[in-house]
Amino acid sequence: MKIEQNRIDDLNLELSLTVTKEDYADNKKKRLNEYRRKAEFKGFRKGMVPMSLVEKMYGQNALVDSVNDIIAESLNNFIKENNLKVLGEPLPSEDTPHNEWTDGNDFNFKFDLAQNPEVSFELSASDEIPYYTINVTEAAKKDMKETILKQYGSLEEGKKAKADDFIIVDFEQGDLKVEGTYVALRSIAEAAKATFVGVKAGDVLDVNVNEAFENETDRAAMLKVSKDELAGLDPVFKMTVKNVKTFVNAPLTEETFEKAFGVKTEAEFDAKIEERIRAEYAQEADFRFSKDARNFLVEKADLTIAEKFLKRWVYVVNDGKFTMEDIEKEWDLFIADYKWQMVRSYLMEKYNVKIEEADLLASAKGFAAYQFAMYGMNNVPEEQLEAFAKNILSQEEQGRRILDQVENEKTVAAVREVVSLKKKKISVEKFRELA
């Protein structure tokens, strides 16, 4: 087995391999004996098929497999012996020689191979990364207070329907009558909304349901028919308004304060609102710091990647799932993430960042609690939260996402202890305008 290397540049190699009959003969013979041991041919006992017949049936397969085995072993040995940090895997060169697959021939191949660059840089207190402190304004506190009072509010009888109200109506068309249907004015098509705003109990009007309710699934549910039946209906219905329901914020009472935050006075309620805003802003600021730190670290590492090879490898390894055009469209995001993963691996080793099972479980529980909160479940029992978190970690894709998140968080936390934070005060509006 002969390997010659041609170094194209610091990161790219071209390897020329020559596989001779002496290299593959023994391996081919072993493969044919294995075929013979398992082969079942009519008229012959298992394992007693003449080798000439086995050669005729399986010789080509055995030859190709034997040569491929030698290529794989030789490439792996070359990489290990030369201590190469390979990007992806070697790929057949686009100008690899044509081979006649005939027993006894020598075979020539070319492979392209790319190396990942070395990652090496130092961090110190002289390295500054911005950290934003978002100002809490009276307007923000007022908006949050309104949101919480709305959250604990209720539907009550209204007089004239406003844009965010509900109406309870009967629809009628000939023998078809649908009673007591709830209609949210915000779900009505914009062009038809003016017809509904201002209606009151007892009003009767003709409504084109196709124009007012554009979503077919919602329209069918409202009229209590199947989607297939919609096409056969005259879209104009007589609509009678039975009630108007308006959403009223919760009152500023001790009961509301208790429900929202477990406090008794409006002053305590306001303090809790400010505390929540500060916590939310701090979370946003930490997320922004993580993003800025990642960009800073990748820029400091100043990595050069064999991008032409990497694009080919991504295309080949995905086996037709993406076109080269697809890969080009997403390339900037992909290569930025690829560089970050290299930098993160270097920093995790440099600062001895370890990921424990408890870290993954804690992160998964946080995600589980967030999902429950989206459905208004804020006090989920610990055992239920933990069971849900373990289920998340057991799912391959979700488990990888959690691991990636924890590695990011712990790496950035380690970096934060070394660098200096360039603290900046900023309004929430300006903060959210940051690129």
C-alpha positions in Angstrom: 0.0 0.0 0.0 1.5 3.3 -1.1 0.3 6.8 0.0 1.8 10.0 -1.4 0.7 13.4 -0.2 0.5 16.7 -1.9 0.0 19.7 0.4 -2.2 22.2 -1.4 -2.0 24.8 1.5 -1.8 24.9 5.3 -5.2 23.2 5.6 -5.7 21.1 2.5 -4.0 17.9 1.4 -4.4 15.6 -1.6 -3.6 12.0 -1.0 -2.7 9.6 -3.8 -3.2 5.9 -2.9 -2.0 2.8 -4.8 -3.5 -0.6 -3.8 -1.7 -3.6 -5.3 -2.8 -7.2 -5.7 -0.5 -8.1 -2.8 -2.4 -5.6 -0.6 -5.9 -7.0 -1.2 -5.4 -10.7 -2.1 -5.5 -12.2 1.4 -8.5 -10.0 2.4 -10.4 -11.0 -0.8 -9.7 -14.7 -0.1 -11.1 -14.4 3.5 -14.2 -12.6 2.2 -14.8 -15.4 -0.4 -14.4 -18.1 2.2 -17.0 -16.2 4.3 -19.4 -16.1 1.3 -18.8 -19.8 0.8 -19.5 -20.7 4.4 -22.8 -18.9 4.3 -23.9 -19.5 0.6 -26.8 -21.8 -0.2 -26.8 -23.1 -3.7 -29.2 -25.7 -5.1 -27.5 -29.1 -5.3 -24.8 -28.3 -2.8 -24.6 -28.7 0.9 -24.2 -25.4 2.8 -20.5 -24.6 3.0 -19.5 -27.1 0.3 -20.1 -24.9 -2.8 -17.1 -25.1 -5.2 -14.9 -22.0 -4.8 -15.0 -21.4 -8.6 -18.8 -20.9 -8.4 -18.4 -18.6 -5.3 -15.8 -16.6 -7.2 -18.1 -16.3 -10.2 -21.0 -15.1 -8.0 -19.3 -12.9 -5.4 -15.8 -12.3 -6.7 -16.5 -8.7 -7.8 -18.1 -7.8 -4.5 -15.3 -9.3 -2.6 -12.7 -7.4 -4.6 -14.4 -4.0 -4.2 -15.0 -4.6 -0.5 -11.4 -5.7 0.1 -9.9 -2.7 -1.7 -12.3 -0.3 0.2 -11.3 -1.9 3.5 -7.6 -1.3 2.7 -8.4 2.3 1.7 -10.3 3.0 4.9 -7.6 1.5 7.1 -4.8 3.2 5.3 -6.5 6.7 5.5 -7.2 6.2 9.2 -3.6 5.1 9.9 -2.3 8.1 7.9 -4.4 10.5 10.0 -3.4 8.9 13.3 0.3 8.7 12.4 0.5 12.3 11.3 -1.7 13.5 14.2 -4.1 15.3 11.9 -7.2 17.1 13.2 -9.3 16.3 10.3 -12.3 18.3 9.2 -15.1 15.8 8.5 -13.8 12.9 6.6 -11.6 12.4 3.5 -13.5 12.8 0.2 -12.7 11.2 -3.2 -11.1 13.8 -5.3 -13.1 15.1 -8.3 -10.2 14.1 -10.6 -9.7 10.6 -9.0 -8.4 8.1 -11.6 -10.8 5.7 -13.4 -10.1 2.0 -12.3 -11.0 -1.2 -14.1 -12.3 -3.5 -11.3 -10.5 -6.6 -12.5 -8.8 -9.1 -10.1 -5.0 -8.8 -10.2 -5.0 -5.1 -11.2 -3.4 -2.3 -9.2 -5.9 0.4 -8.2 -5.2 4.2 -8.0 -7.2 6.7 -6.0 -7.1 10.3 -4.9 -8.6 11.8 -1.8 -9.0 15.3 -0.6 -8.4 15.9 3.1 -8.8 19.1 5.1 -7.5 19.9 8.6 -9.1 22.0 11.2 -6.9 25.0 12.3 -5.3 25.1 15.7 -7.3 27.1 18.2 -5.0 29.1 20.6 -5.5 32.4 22.3 -5.4 33.9 25.7 -7.9 35.9 27.7 -7.3 38.4 30.4 -8.9 41.4 32.2 -7.7 43.6 29.3 -10.3 41.9 27.1 -13.6 43.9 27.4 -17.0 42.7 26.4 -20.1 45.0 26.7 -22.7 44.2 29.4 -25.9 46.2 29.2 -28.0 47.3 32.2 -31.5 48.2 31.0 -33.2 51.1 32.7 -36.6 50.4 34.3 -38.9 53.3 33.5 -42.2 54.3 34.9 -43.8 53.5 31.5 -42.5 50.0 31.7 -43.9 49.5 35.2 -47.2 50.9 34.1 -47.3 48.5 31.1 -46.4 45.5 33.2 -49.1 46.5 35.8 -51.7 46.7 33.0 -50.6 43.3 31.7 -50.9 41.6 35.1 -54.2 43.1 35.8 -55.4 41.9 32.4 -54.0 38.5 33.1 -56.1 38.2 36.3 -59.2 39.9 34.7 -62.5 38.5 33.7 -65.2 38.6 31.0 -68.2 40.7 32.0 -71.4 41.9 30.4 -70.8 44.8 28.0 -72.9 47.2 26.1 -71.4 48.0 22.7 -68.7 45.6 21.3 -65.2 47.0 21.2 -62.3 45.7 19.0 -61.0 43.3 21.7 -64.5 42.2 22.9 -66.5 39.0 22.4 -70.0 38.7 21.2 -72.4 35.7 21.6 -74.6 35.3 18.5 -77.1 33.1 16.7 -76.6 32.4 13.0 -79.6 31.6 10.9 -80.2 30.6 7.3 -83.3 28.8 6.3 -83.6 25.6 8.4 -80.0 26.0 9.6 -79.7 27.6 13.0 -76.6 27.8 15.1 -77.2 29.2 18.6 -74.9 30.7 21.2 -71.7 31.0 19.2 -68.8 32.9 20.7 -67.1 35.3 18.3 -63.9 37.1 19.1 -63.8 40.4 17.3 -60.0 40.3 17.0 -60.4 37.1 14.9 -62.6 38.8 12.3 -61.1 39.8 9.0 -59.9 43.4 9.0 -62.0 44.4 6.1 -65.2 43.2 7.8 -64.3 44.3 11.4 -66.0 47.7 11.2 -69.4 45.9 10.8 -69.0 44.2 14.1 -67.5 47.0 16.3 -70.3 48.8 18.1 -72.9 46.1 17.9 -75.1 45.5 21.0 -77.5 42.8 22.3 -80.6 42.6 20.1 -78.9 43.8 16.9 -79.7 41.8 13.8 -77.5 42.1 10.6 -76.7 40.1 7.5 -73.1 38.7 7.5 -71.1 37.2 4.7 -69.3 34.5 6.8 -66.8 33.8 4.0 -65.6 37.4 4.1 -65.8 37.9 7.9 -64.2 34.6 8.9 -61.5 33.7 6.4 -60.1 30.6 8.2 -62.1 27.7 6.9 -61.5 25.5 10.0 -62.7 28.2 12.3 -65.7 29.0 10.1 -66.8 25.3 10.0 -66.5 25.0 13.8 -68.5 28.2 14.3 -71.3 27.0 12.0 -71.1 23.5 13.3 -70.6 21.9 9.9 -67.7 20.0 8.3 -65.2 21.8 6.1 -66.6 19.9 3.1 -70.1 21.2 3.7 -68.9 24.9 3.6 -68.8 25.0 -0.2 -72.5 24.1 -0.4 -73.6 26.9 1.9 -74.9 30.4 0.9 -72.3 32.5 2.8 -74.8 35.2 3.8 -76.3 34.5 7.3 -78.7 36.5 9.5 -76.7 37.1 12.7 -78.5 38.0 15.9 -76.4 39.4 18.8 -77.4 37.9 22.1 -74.8 39.3 24.4 -71.6 41.4 24.4 -68.8 40.2 26.6 -66.0 42.7 27.4 -62.7 41.8 29.1 -62.3 43.8 32.4 -59.0 44.1 34.2 -58.8 42.8 37.7 -59.4 45.5 40.3 -56.6 46.9 42.5 -57.6 44.9 45.6 -55.9 42.8 48.2 -57.4 39.7 46.5 -55.7 40.6 43.2 -52.4 41.4 44.9 -52.6 38.0 46.7 -53.4 36.1 43.6 -50.6 37.7 41.5 -47.7 37.8 44.0 -48.9 36.7 47.4 -48.7 40.3 48.8 -51.4 42.5 50.4 -50.8 46.1 49.5 -50.5 48.0 46.2 -47.1 49.3 47.3 -45.9 45.7 47.6 -47.6 44.8 44.4 -45.8 47.6 42.6 -42.5 46.5 44.1 -43.0 43.0 42.8 -43.8 44.3 39.4 -40.5 46.2 39.4 -38.7 43.1 40.6 -40.1 41.1 37.8 -39.2 43.7 35.2 -35.6 43.8 36.5 -35.4 40.0 36.4 -36.7 39.9 32.8 -34.3 42.7 31.8 -31.4 40.9 33.5 -32.3 37.7 31.6 -32.3 39.6 28.3 -29.0 41.3 29.2 -27.4 38.0 30.0 -28.6 36.5 26.7 -27.2 39.5 24.9 -23.9 39.2 26.8 -23.7 35.5 25.7 -24.2 36.6 22.1 -21.6 39.4 22.3 -19.1 37.1 24.1 -19.5 34.4 21.4 -18.9 37.0 18.6 -15.9 38.5 20.5 -14.3 35.1 21.1 -14.7 33.8 17.6 -13.2 37.1 16.3 -10.3 36.8 18.7 -9.6 33.2 17.7 -9.4 34.4 14.1 -9.9 31.0 12.6 -9.4 30.2 8.9 -11.5 27.2 7.8 -11.2 25.1 4.6 -14.6 26.3 3.6 -14.6 24.9 0.0 -13.9 21.4 1.3 -16.4 21.8 4.2 -19.2 22.8 1.8 -18.5 19.6 -0.3 -18.4 17.5 2.9 -21.7 18.9 4.1 -23.3 18.2 0.7 -21.9 14.6 0.6 -22.6 13.6 4.2 -26.3 14.8 3.8 -26.7 12.5 0.8 -28.9 14.7 -1.3 -31.0 16.3 1.5 -29.6 19.7 0.5 -28.5 21.2 -2.8 -25.4 23.3 -3.0 -27.7 26.3 -3.4 -29.4 25.5 -0.1 -26.0 25.2 1.6 -24.8 28.6 0.2 -28.0 30.3 1.5 -27.4 29.1 5.1 -23.6 29.2 4.9 -22.9 32.4 7.0 -24.9 31.0 9.9 -23.4 27.5 9.5 -19.8 28.6 9.4 -20.3 31.0 12.4 -21.7 28.2 14.4 -18.9 25.8 13.3 -16.2 28.3 14.4 -18.0 28.8 17.7 -18.1 25.1 18.4 -14.3 24.9 17.8 -13.7 27.9 20.1 -16.1 26.5 22.7 -14.3 23.1 22.8 -10.9 24.9 23.2 -12.3 27.0 26.1 -14.0 24.1 27.8 -10.6 22.3 27.9 -8.7 25.4 28.8 -10.9 26.3 31.8 -11.8 22.8 32.7 -15.5 23.2 32.1 -17.3 20.0 33.0 -21.0 19.2 32.2 -22.6 17.1 34.9 -25.9 15.2 34.7 -27.3 17.7 37.3 -26.6 20.6 34.9 -28.6 19.0 32.1 -31.5 18.1 34.4 -31.6 21.7 35.8 -31.7 23.1 32.3 -34.3 20.7 31.1 -36.4 21.5 34.2 -36.2 25.2 33.4 -37.4 24.5 29.9 -40.2 22.3 31.3 -41.3 25.0 33.7 -41.4 27.6 30.9 -43.6 25.3 28.8 -46.0 24.7 31.7 -46.1 28.5 32.4 -47.2 29.1 28.8 -50.4 27.2 29.6 -50.9 29.1 32.9 -49.4 26.3 35.1 -47.0 28.1 37.4 -46.9 25.8 40.4 -46.2 22.4 38.9 -45.1 19.8 41.5 -41.4 19.1 41.6 -41.7 15.4 40.9 -43.9 16.1 37.8 -41.4 18.8 36.6 -38.5 16.4 37.0 -40.3 13.5 35.2 -41.0 15.9 32.3 -37.4 17.1 32.2 -36.1 13.5 32.1 -38.4 12.8 29.2 -37.0 15.8 27.4 -33.4 14.6 27.9 -34.4 11.1 26.7 -35.3 12.5 23.3 -32.2 12.6 21.0 -32.8 16.0 19.3 -34.1 17.7 22.5 -31.3 16.2 24.5 -28.7 17.5 22.1 -30.3 20.9 22.2 -30.1 21.0 26.0 -26.5 19.8 26.0 -25.5 22.5 23.5 -27.3 25.1 25.6 -25.6 24.1 28.8 -22.2 23.9 27.2 -22.7 27.5 25.9 -23.8 28.8 29.3 -21.0 27.2 31.3 -18.4 28.2 28.8 -19.6 31.9 28.7 -19.7 31.8 32.5 -16.1 30.7 32.7 -15.1 33.4 30.3 -17.0 36.0 32.2 -14.8 35.3 35.3 -11.7 36.2 33.2 -12.6 39.2 31.0 -13.8 42.6 32.0 -17.4 43.7 31.5 -17.8 47.1 29.9 -21.0 48.1 31.6 -23.4 50.3 29.7 -26.8 51.7 30.7 -29.4 51.7 28.0 -33.2 52.1 27.4 -35.1 49.0 26.6 -36.0 50.5 23.2 -32.4 51.1 22.3 -31.4 47.7 23.7 -33.9 45.9 21.5 -32.6 47.8 18.4 -29.1 46.4 18.9 -28.0 44.3 15.9 
